[in-house]
Amino acid sequence: MPTESKKQPSILKLPDGQHIAYHKFSSPAKKNQPGIIFMGGFKSDMEGAKAIFLENYCQKMKIDFLRFDYFGHGKSSGDFLKGTISRWRDDALAVLDNLTSGPQILIGSSLGGWIMLLAALARKDKIKSLIGIAAAPDFTERLIWDKLKESEKETLRNTGFFDLPSEYCNDPAEECEPYTITYKLIDDARKHLLLNKKVIDLHCNVNLIHGMKDLDVPYGFSIELCNKIAGKNVTLHLAKDGDHRMSEPESLEILRNVVEKTILM
């Protein structure tokens, strides 16, 4: 299994005084291959199993690779509670514009799948391919706001905050710390909803991977996304036993196979 990286991250300073922490591998023998950028999930960071697995693979195959933390995540600066979809999309664009050259393959997990799509729409000329892992566009609306009771929505509007229970924590025996959701996050995200569009104007190669045992983001999201993307070269991979994280060895092997085929296209 991949292990957490111990090296200190590099820093990309932003015009507003914030900074993005990142790790970048530059291949000494690029062979005209596209680079790969990994975009993590909501309240996740760049030290997760998928990110390290991809970095190890890219180093072995001599492919440029970059992983980073969004504003308020991991080792990047900022308060997570002030984060928005707009901010995290802009972080991805800053990384794409300032830290890479040539065509890129974007790989996005969960929230990262949404950010990946928004970045690709904004920088179509820089994107060769997209790989979504349990991609979760519009999750703030469909999986949070639409599932709240009216009283909870009113609390969120009035106070600006709402604690959402979480099943993810380091010790399964402990009670997991809830995710604090802000109304600012919900409201800002409405500017970036994709699944309510008739067509998502992307024509690059797209591969979507989704576990059929995903209890957080139903695999129907990827089916719907597959149907909405304008391009014809869109492939959906359903993993019968895969969960939301898709980090167990079998799921990582699926990811490796998809990445290998994508590079060769």
Sequence and secondary structure as in RCSB ss.txt:
>XXXX:A:sequence
MPTESKKQPSILKLPDGQHIAYHKFSSPAKKNQPGIIFMGGFKSDMEGAKAIFLENYCQKMKIDFLRFDYFGHGK
SSGDFLKGTISRWRDDALAVLDNLTSGPQILIGSSLGGWIMLLAALARKDKIKSLIGIAAAPDFTERLIWDKLKE
SEKETLRNTGFFDLPSEYCNDPAEECEPYTITYKLIDDARKHLLLNKKVIDLHCNVNLIHGMKDLDVPYGFSIEL
CNKIAGKNVTLHLAKDGDHRMSEPESLEILRNVVEKTILM
>XXXX:A:secstr
      S  EEEE TTS EEEEEEE  S  TT  EEEEE  TT  TTSHHHHHHHHHHHHHT  EEEE  TTSTT
S S GGG  HHHHHHHHHHHHHHH  S EEEEEETHHHHHHHHHHHH GGGEEEEEEES  TTHIIIIIGGGS H
HHHHHHHHHSEEEE     S TTS    EEEEHHHHHHHGGG  TTSS B   SEEEEEEETT SSS THHHHHH
HHHBSSS EEEEEETT  SS  SHHHHHHHHHHHHHHHH 
